[in-house]
Every structure is written in C-alpha cells, then in structure tokens.
C-alpha cells in the first residue's frame, strides 16, 4: 500500500494536567505500540528535580507510574530520559546518585543508568546497570562518572550513552591542563561488575560491563582527526554494517566528534567506532582503569574513524538543532543535519565507509527540532514552527501534516515513530491555568 502524507491528519493530545510528560528522543514506544514511556520533567534542563518515570496508553490515556526516586529534593537525585528495550520487558533511564545533597547535587558526572524490569514496577524491579568507582585504583568495567541518554542495540543487550568523568573533573579544579571531556561509551548486560564500595552512595556495583568507545583529547592537533568531544551517538545498523569489500563489521557506533581545523576552528564531524566480534580479547592489553589525569582507554581492538570531511564547506561541519544521529537497519546510511550553501539546514546521509555525503532535503527553511527515521526507512519526521513535517527519503520532498498549533502550544520536539510506522508521538509545551508543562501528542501522518 502506498502511503500518502495527509495535510489534514488528526492530532490528539494524550496527556494533560499539572505534570510534565517528557519523551526521550528515541525508543519511547513499548514493542506493542500501545504504550510510550516518559519522565515527569516540566522543563528539559530540570532532570535533577524529577522523580517520576511512567508510561501512558495512547488509546485510553491511562497513565501508570513505573518508578519514583526515593528522597527526591530540588537538588536531586533526579531522573529522566527513559528508553524502552526493543525486545520488551525493560526500560533504562538516568537516575542521579541517591547520596545527592546541596553540596553534591545532580550533575553530569553524578548520574547512572538504571534498568527497570517492567514486570516488577518500583523498587522491586530496579537495578544499577553501570557500576561506579571513583576511588583509585578503580575497577575494570566500572564508570568513573556519569552516563546519559541511553540507546539499546536491536537485540536489547547493549546500551550506548554519552559519558562525563568525575575523576578528571576533580583533577581539573587544580590542573587546567586536565579537562572532563564528554565522550561516548556503552555497556554490555549480563557481565556484572563488583565494586569495593569506599564511598557509600557514590560508588556501587552494576549488572553490566562498561567501556569507553571514543578517544577524546583536551587539545586536538589542528588539522588532525583527533576530537575534543564525542556525543549524540547511535548504533550503526541492527547488526553492524558491511565494508566496501563486503566484510562484515560486528557492531559499530556512529557519533558526532569535534575536530580542530588547521586554522584553529572547531568543526563537528561524523565519526564511527568499529567493534570486532572478538573485542573482549584486547581488554587485557587495555588500560580500563585510567588515572587522575587520564580517562580509561578505548579497547585496543576498536577502530575510531572520521567519516565526514566538511570543514572546507561554505558552512562547515554538522550543523542545525541538537540531534542524535540515525542509521538504516542495514547500517549503510548515517543521517545528520548540515547546512547547504544557502545557509539552510538540510538532512544529509553518508556511508559509514565514508565518501561524499548526499543532501536529501532541499527545503527553503531550517528544521527546528531533531529528526526521527520511520521503521520502513521511507520517511523522516521533524518539526518547524510547531508543525509536523515528514520528508520522503526517495524524493527529498517534505510535507506539512496535521493542524496548526494552538495559541497555548509551543516547543515541539522528541519525535518517535511506532514500530508499525503508522503512529507518531512527540512533545509540545502546553500552557493551561497559568502553568505550562510538556505533554504527549500523537498523530497518524497518513490518515
């Protein structure tokens, strides 16, 4: 059946009231397509003040509380950014340290990945997935800081995330040559890490083994492929990708990396880290502990590659509203935003093997939100002026669907496609009775 975007598609507000219902930017749907997970933030930056993880039924509007952070105060612990395991039965989300205090509030380096068994809501089903150890000599497979914004692999066994290192942050206070640089990492479930806890509430064991996936350095050599930041990652394909010679890459992660040009300018490019199937064999030769001045090493079996070279464009590098990369199921294309020569942000794609990027859209306006790829890989959705737009990836044509926003609606973002590809969910801030909260909306853009 040929789907046609419907400019008059019906939009429906699913959640209401004086409570935020904030979607993650990906993996919000449960596999049954009937429920979506959310956190209770009223504003994006206030994850440290939120204690609620829940889900809502798109048909009935029924809201179920999944978890409440114990002892929540304005300074923490905090929670948010909930992702649903595509295999079902579990969600993962950020929770700040339970030892949060006014002196040590929720922060980038003081948060961890919690896994919640959906058959056991509340405290009964909760567990730390990533271990944490910030006291030397540290523990292999444990983090030394805070993780953020999780993405499950297709098989539900690995989770990628961004990471900030608490040990380096502490050192940087006395040594300006040391910096806490954001990077990307992942954890592997079923490989438990035991930590000898010396700082209760700040250190703990975890149900998964974690490793850093991208090397970042404080002062990249100008004109090199060294990066000073890695972020906005995604898994490449459902089962890796194929190199140009047909050789299969077991798993890979794509992310945005900040390089420094020969002229000294910071430009964001697309990078890939390749992970071979036997990657664990190299762990014995890898410094997984780090030091007060060095982050733990990326496993030596990994290959970190720059994929795009956009520094010489009229508008250099990856640009546009904050967005996480997306890829096709086969991993043959990575999607990202960059400006065309007329200064308009457009959707582009590039092979994980490199080569010239392909400009997909030719819009006369720049998207104002991140984008999401439909399960059939035919469509991309994004927002502009609080309206929903979908792009046909075969033609590059963009269509406006659904109604104009109401006067009390603003800040559209966090688009998610259902597994069937027939339903969109997204957030808009809704003002009612003198207060405003992010609420969940839904639409079938083809009806």
VENWOQUI-V326980 format. One record per backbone hydrogen bond with DSSP energy under -0.5 kcal/mol. CO is the residue of the C=O (numbers start at 0). NH is the residue of the N-H. If there is no record, write none. Layout:
# VENWOQUI-V326980
co=<CO,CO>
nh=<NH,NH>
This chain:
# VENWOQUI-V326980
co=<0,4,5,5,9,11,11,16,20,21,26,27,29,33,34,35,37,38,39,42,45,46,46,50,51,52,52,53,54,55,55,56,61,63,63,65,66,68,72,74,75,77,79,80,82,84,88,89,90,91,92,93,94,96,103,106,109,109,110,111,111,112,112,113,114,115,115,116,119,120,121,122,124,126,127,128,130,131,134,138,140,142,143,143,145,147,150,152,156,157,158,159,160,161,162,163,163,164,165,166,167,168,169,170,170,174,178,181,182,183,183,184,185,186,186,187,187,192,194,195,198,198,200,202,203,205,206,206,207,208,210,211,220,226,228,230,231,233,234,235,239,240,242,246,247,248,250,251,252,253,254,255,256,256,257,258,259,260,264,264,266,267,268,269,269,270,271,271,272,273,273,274,275,277,278,279,281,282,285,286,293,298,302,302,304,309,309,313,316,325,327,328,328,332,333,334,335,336,337,339,343,345,346,346,347,348,349,350,357,357,371,373,377,378,379,380,381,382,382,383,386,387,388,389,390,390,391,391,395,396,398,400,405,407,409,412,415,417,422,423,424,425,426,427,428,429,429,431,434,436,437,438,439,439,440,441,442,442,443,444>
nh=<2,6,8,401,443,13,441,18,22,38,83,36,32,57,29,55,53,21,19,45,48,49,78,68,39,65,66,37,63,35,57,60,56,54,65,121,52,71,75,105,72,95,93,149,91,87,117,84,115,82,113,79,111,99,100,109,96,106,146,94,113,128,129,92,126,90,117,119,124,123,124,125,116,114,206,207,142,203,137,141,209,132,165,166,163,161,159,155,188,152,186,150,184,147,182,145,165,168,169,170,171,172,172,173,174,177,180,229,162,212,213,160,210,158,188,190,208,205,196,197,201,202,98,200,131,192,189,190,130,187,185,298,223,216,257,255,324,253,236,239,238,248,245,242,249,240,274,235,272,233,270,230,258,268,227,266,222,263,260,266,258,317,256,306,307,254,273,304,252,275,302,250,278,280,281,282,284,285,287,296,290,301,273,304,271,312,316,315,338,334,330,237,238,327,349,325,347,318,345,342,339,337,359,360,335,357,333,353,348,359,380,376,392,373,390,371,388,367,368,386,383,400,381,398,379,392,394,395,361,391,389,387,408,430,428,426,424,420,417,442,415,440,412,438,409,431,436,434,431,429,20,427,13,14,425,11,423,444,446,5>
